[in-house]
Amino acid sequence: MSDTKDLSLGEKTHHDPSGFSSSDKGAEAGRISYDVGPHSPTAVTPLEPPEGTTESAIVRKIDRHIIPFIIFLYLLAFLDRVNIGNARSFGIESDLGLEKVEFNTALTIFFVPYILLEIPGNILMKKFSPRVWLSVCCVGFGLVSIFQGLVKNYGGLLATRFFLGVFECSMFPGCFFLLASWYKRADAQKRYSLFFSSTSLAGAFGGLLASAIGKMDHLQNYRGWRWIFIVEGCVTVLAGILFFFTFPAFPEQARFLKPAEREYVQAMLQADHGHSAAERKITLADVGKALTDHRIWLGGIMYLGLIVPAYSYAYFSPTIIGTYNYSAVQTQLHSVPPWAAAFGFAMLTAVASDYLRHRFMFAILGIAVAIVGFAVLMTVHDSAHVNAQYGALFLVAMGAYSAMPIIVCWFNMNLGGHHRKAIGTAWQIAFGNIGGIIATYSFVASDAKNHYRKGYAICVSFTCLSALACLCYAVSVTMENKRRAKMQGDGGLTEEEKADMGDLNPEFRRMIPKSPIKGETVAEFSEVA
């Protein structure tokens, strides 16, 4: 073993009433011995919570001010993005005169600005603060959703889908960046999965709302699908205005924390992440350096492989369920249970992942579940086995939507420094969402007669690609940690230089998989003193 100290998998956690937990190995009467961090002077850094409070109380306060906001924000963003799948069941194609693959093209054009603007969007969020930037974007995509309900032709639909991508580009990477800036690596997975699972909630609520709003068909001479966009867009605009006055900031600017609590949180995070360098501006050189790191590319490939099945499910599950001879309203209602199951399974795997402090095998578990679901859909087609096909949709949703938050959390919590987090997070989401373009053309109307076998085969292929990338990433970070553990000293780097390097700092250790043999840890945050 190298001369390092590991964060033991077997250590107990202190659970707070919220259901979240924070590491308290060595805690005594409110005194916390924190897990080692990239820039801590010793293997374990003792920190004292402010008088009259505890770490758990502070973490609960952070949870109250961060988690509800980002969950609701992304629920609205995802709902406004995928509700076009619900609108399809209520006749958007026939009303706008869409032919052949024009519906698929309308889905695709969303991803063009969404992919290209993710890194610039994260840079702007860092410049203007999450409160200002994400609130403005929320109002923007809410207005676009309303306009989407007013379009008269194919060109109008393309225009609104394009600008929806413009305003939504910062939502996902921005919220993940914010989470990575507030929580220790060992405690992050439940928060990541709870946030990410807002997509499952959006899918469930989307089906319920669409079944209800669809009944407004011909109200004020508007078809039901138009009301889906208009009503959900109005809610989003109101939420964006509210967010502008209430949305949380980074730890360095958080007003909801007392000064002593803010200093404590910053010290806690520095012990785990290293110096955040929050005041540092992001340069083109930073972007270039990040994109030459093969682990950054692996992070994108891991995510891309799961985006294909995830968006395929989000956009086309109502269409697939509709082939089971349900009415439009019944189709929407039947789309709800798989999303609910996906939410529950994602939270179970997140709790287990945080408890065991292990990411790799839980990502593979979700991928395996999704592959089984697609295998059933590819081979079972006759009307006598509709229940089996419907059950397979549960497996697809549960697998894809449980593995994605684990992959994103694992990758993002292994990035150090604000600039590396901002670039790496945006890159992973941007590159991964190329899979969204692939997904939009995976299930075309002409393949319905072949039971969408081609679409299912595409999804299986990319899901396997994600599994391979996960394995390569796990091997890479494990080897890099071992290499750094053998290094002597810090190479004479100053603290400023270490902060500037982020996770490239020789003292930084990434979360790695490690098999539990005779009490050894499954996840290692070993840090050189």
N, C-alpha and C positions, 0 to 999 in steps of 0.2 A: 504493500500500500504506500501511496505517496504521503509526504508530510503535510497532510491536509486534514481538516475536520469536516465530517459529513453531517448533513442534516438528517437525522435518523427518521426512517419511515415509521418506526414503532412509537415515536414519542406521542404523548397525548396532546389533545387540543382542548382549549378552553372554549366551551360553546356558550354563545350569548343567546338571548331569547329570540332573536331574529332568525335563528337557524344557521347563521354563518358562524365562523370560528376564526380564531387567530392563534398562532403558535405561542405557547407559553411555557416551553421547556425551561425550567429553572425559575419560573415565576414564583414569587413569594411576597405576599402582602402588597401586591400591586407592582412589585419590582420585576421587570422583564429582562431576561437575558436573551437578546435577539440573535436570530440566525445570522451567520456571518455574511458580510457583504463585500463587494468588490473593493471598497476603499476603507474598510475598517482596519484600525491599527492592530487589532488582535483577532484571534480566531473567533471569539465571542465578545460582542460589544454590549455592556450593560447600559440600559437606558432607564431613566426614571420618568413615569408619567407625571403630569402636573399634579400638585397636591389636591386631594379631594376627588380624583377621578382615576380611572383605570384604562388600560389599553382597550379592553372590550367595550367600554362605554364610548370611547372616542371612535372606535371602528363602527359601532352602531350609529353614531351620529353621522359619520361619513356615508354609511349605507342609506340612511334616511334622505340625505341630500343629493346623492348621486344616482343610486339605482333606479328609483321610480321615474326620474326625469328621462334617463336614457332609454329605459324600457318603453315608456309611452311614446317618446320621440321616434324610435326606430319602428315601433309597431305601426305608427301612422305612415312612416316612409314606405315600409314594405307593403302595407295595405294599399296605398296609392299606386304602388308599382305593379302589383299583381292582380288588382281587382279587374283588370281587362280580361282575365281568364273567366271571372264570374260574369262579366258583361257579355262575353261570347255566347253564354247559354241563353241570354235574353235577346239575342238577335242583332248585335252590333254589326256583324258581317253583312247580313242582308240589307239592313237599313243604310249602310254606307256604300253598298255595292262592291264589297271587297271580293276579289277573284283569286283563285289559285293560292299562291303563297304570300299574298299581300298582307294578310293578318300576321304571318310570321315575320315579315319585313318590319311591320310596325313594332313588334316586340324587339327586334334586333336593333333598331336605330336608337333605342334608349341607351344601349351599352356603349355607343361610340363616345359621347361626351363623358359618360359615367366612368369609363376606363381612362381616357386621356387626362381628365381633370382631377383625379383622386390625389395625386401627389401635390399639385398646386393648391388643391383645396385644403389639405392638411397644413401646408405652410401658411396659408391665409388664416386658418383657425388659430395657429400659434401666434400670429401677428395681432389679430383682432380680439382674441379670447373666444372660448367656446360659447359663452353667453351671446355675444353679438353675432358671430359667424353662423352658428348652427340655427339660431332663431331666425335670422334673415333667410337662410336656405329653407327652413320649414315653412315660412310664409310663402316663399317662392314656389315650392312644389305643391303647396295647397292650392294656390291660385291656378297653376297649370292644370291640376286635376279638375278644377271647376271648368276651365276652358275646354278640357277634353270631353266634358259632357255636353258641350255646345257645338262641337265640330259638325260640319255638313258633308264632308267628303274624305276621301283617302288622304289627300294632301294635308288637310287640317289635322287628321289623326297623326300623321308622320311628324308634323311640326310640334304638336303637344308632347308626343313621346320623346322627341329630341330634347326639348327644354325640361322635361321631367328628369332626364338623365343629368342635365346641367346642374339643377338645383339639388339633386339627391347625391351627388358625387361625394360630398363630405360626410354624409350621415354615418355610414357604417365604419369607415376607418377612423373618423373623428371620435365616435363613441368608444371604439376599442382603444384608441390612443388615450382618451380620458381615463378609462379604466386602468390601463397599464401605468398611468401616472399617479394613481391613488392607492394601489394595493400591493402588498408583498407577493412575491411569486408563489409562495406556498399556499396562500389564501385566496388566490385569484379565480380558480376554475369555477367555483359555484357562481361567482358574480358574472363571469364571462358567459356561462351557460344560461343563467337566468336572463341576462340581456339578450343573448343570441336567440333564446327560445321565444322572444317576443315575435319572431317570425312565425313560429308555430301558432302563437296566440292570434297573430294577424290573420293567418290562414283560417283558423277556426272562426274567429269573429267575422272575417270576410264572408265566409259561407253563410253564417247566420244573418248578417246584415243584408247580404245580397238576396237571400230568400225573403226577407221582410221588405226591403226597399223595392225589389222587383215587382211587388204587388201594387206599387204606385204607378204602374204602367198606364200611360195616356193621361196622367194627372197634369193639368196645364198644357196638354198636348205634347208632353215629353214622354218618350218611351222609358221603360223601367231601367234599361242599361244606362241612360243618361242620368237618371236620378242617383244611381250608384256612384258615379263620378262626382256629381254636384254635392250631394250630402256629405260624403267622406272628405271632399276637398274643403268644404266650409268648416268642418270640425278641425281640420289640420291648420287652417289659417288662424282660427281663434287660439289654438294651442301654441302656435308660433309666437303670437303677440304676448301671450302669458309667459312663455319661456324667456322672452327678452328681459323681463323684469325679475325672473326667479332662477334662471339656469345657473348651475354651479361653475366654478372656475377650477384652475389648477391648484394644487396644495399651497403653492407660494402666494396665491392671491385670494385664498378662500376666506370670505368674510363670516361664514357661519361658524368658524372655529375661533376660539379665543387665541390671543397671541401666543400664550404658553402652549396651547394645544397644537397650534400651527407649527411651532418650532419642534415640538415633539414628533409630529407626523413627518416632518421633513427629515429629522434625524433617523427615524425608523426606516423611512424609504431609502435614505442614503446608505444605511447599513445593509440593506437588501439589494438595492439596484445600483448603488454607486451614486456619485454626484450627478444630479439631473441636468445641470447646465441649462436651466430654464431660460436664462437671460441671453443665451447664445443664439445668434441668427443662423439660419440654415442657408448654406451656399450651394452653388452648382457643383462645387468640388465634393461636398458631402454626398450629393445625389450620385455622382459618378463613382465615388468610393464604395457606396452601398451596393451599387449595381455590378460591381466586380467581385462581390462576395458570393461564392457559390451557395452558401446557406440561405441567402436572401432569395435566390432563384428557386431553391428547393421549397422554401416556404410558399412561394407563389404556385408551384406545381402541385404541392399537397392540396392547396385550396382549390385550384382549377379543377382537379380531378373530381372533387365533390360538388362543385358548383353546377356541373352539367346535370347530374341527377337531381340536385336540389331545385334548380330552376325548371327543369323538365316537369318535376312534380308540381311545383307551384303554379306554373302556367297551364299545364295540360291535364292535371288530375280531374278538373270538372268535365273536360271533354271525354276523358277515358271513362269516368263514372257514367257519363251520359250514354255511353254505348251499352250499358246494362239495362237500357229501356226504362229509365226513370224520367219523370217530367222535369222541367227546368227547376222548379222549386225543390223537388225531391233530390235532384242532383246536388244543389247547394247544401242541403241538409246532410246528405251522405258524405260530403267533403269535410265535415267538421270532425267526426271521431278520429280519423287518422292523424289530424293535426294535434288533437288533444293527447293522443297516445305518444306522439313525438315529443311533446312538451314534457310529459311525465317521465319518459325514458331518458331524455336529455338531462333532466335534473337528477335522476337516480345515478347515472354514470358520472355526473359532475361531483356529487357528494362522495361517491366511491373514489373518484380520481383525486380529490383533495385529501380525503382521509388517508389514502395510500401514498399520496404525493407522487403519482405516476401518471403519465400522459399517453405514452406510446401504445400500450396494449389496449387502452380504452378507445383510442382512435381506431385501431384495427378491429376491435369488437363491433363498433358502429358500422364500419365498412363491410364487415362480413354479413351483418344483418341485412344491409341494403342489397348486397349481391344475392342473397337467398331470395329476397322479395322479387328482384328482377328475373331471377331464374324461373320462378313460378309464373310470372307474367308472360315470359317468353314461351312457355311450354303448355300452359293451360288456357284454352280459348273457348271451349264449347259452352253454350248457355246453361248447361246442367251444373257447371262449376263456377257460377258467378260469385258465390260466397268465398271460394278459394282465391279468386282474382281480387276481390275486394280486400280480403285479408292480407294479400301480398302488398297492397298499397300501404297498409299499416307498417309492414316491415321496411318498405322503401323510405317512408317518411321518418320512422323511428331511427333507422340506421344513418341516413344522410344528415339529419338535423341534430343528431347527438354527436357525431364525429366532427362536424365542422367547428363547433365552439371549442372543442378540445384542441384541435389542430391550431386554430387561431390563437388561443391562449398560450399554448406551449411555445409557439413561435414568437409571439409578441413579448411575452415575459422573459424571453431570452435576449431581448434587445436592451442595450443600456444607453442612457442619456436621452434627453428630449429629442435631439436632432435625429438620432438613429431610430428611435421609436416612431417619430413622425414619418420618416421616409420609408422605413421597413413596413410599418403597418399599412400605409397607403399603397406601397408596391404590391404587397401580398394580395390586398383586396382588388387592386386594379388588374394585375396580371391574372388573378383567379377568375375575374369576371369576364375574361375572354371566353370562358366556358359558358357564360350566359348567352353569347352569340351562337355558340354551337348548339346549345339547348333549344333555342328558338326555332331552329330548322330541323331538329331531330324528330319531331312529331308533326308531320304535314298531313293534310286531309286525305291526300291520295293514298297514304299508307294504311288508312283505317281498314281497308279490305284485307290487308295482311296482318291485322291485329297489332299494328305498330311494332312488329318484330325488330325492324331496323332501329327504331328509337331506343328500344330496350337494350339492344346489343351495343349501341353507342354509349349508353349510360353505364353498362357493365364494364366496358373497356376503360372508360375514364375513371371509374371507381377503383379499378385495379391499378391504374397509373398512380392514383393518390396513395394507395397502400405501398407501392414501390418507393415513392418519394418519401413517405414517412420513414421507411426503413433506412434509406440513404441518409436522411437528416439525423436520425437517431445515431447511426454509426459515426457520422461526421462530428457531431457535437461531443460524443463520447471520446473520440480520438483527440479532439482539440483540447478538451479538459485534461486529459492525461498528459498531453504535450506541455500544457501550461503548468501542470503540477510539478513537472520535472525541472522547470526553469528556476534559477536562483535569483531572488530579489525581483525588483520591478523594472530593471533596465535603466535605473537612474531617472525615471520619469517624474516630473513634478505633478502635484495634485491637479493643476490646471490642464496639463497634457493628458492625464488619465481621464478627466471629465470629458475632454474633447474627443477622446477615442471611443467613449461609450463601451459597448461590449467587446471592442477590439483591444481594450486594455488587458495586458497579460494577467492581471489579478482577477479579472472577471471570470466567473464560472457559470456555465449554462446548465439548465435542468436537463438531466440525462436519464435514460432508463437503466436500471440495474436490477438483476434478478435477486430476490430475497433468498440467500443461502446462508444458513446458520446465523440468522439475525442481521445480515447485511441489509443495506437500504435498497429500496427499489428506485428511489429518486434521489439524486445527489446534488446538493448545492455546495459542494466543497469549495472553500475559498482559501487561497493562500494568505497567510498572515502578513 
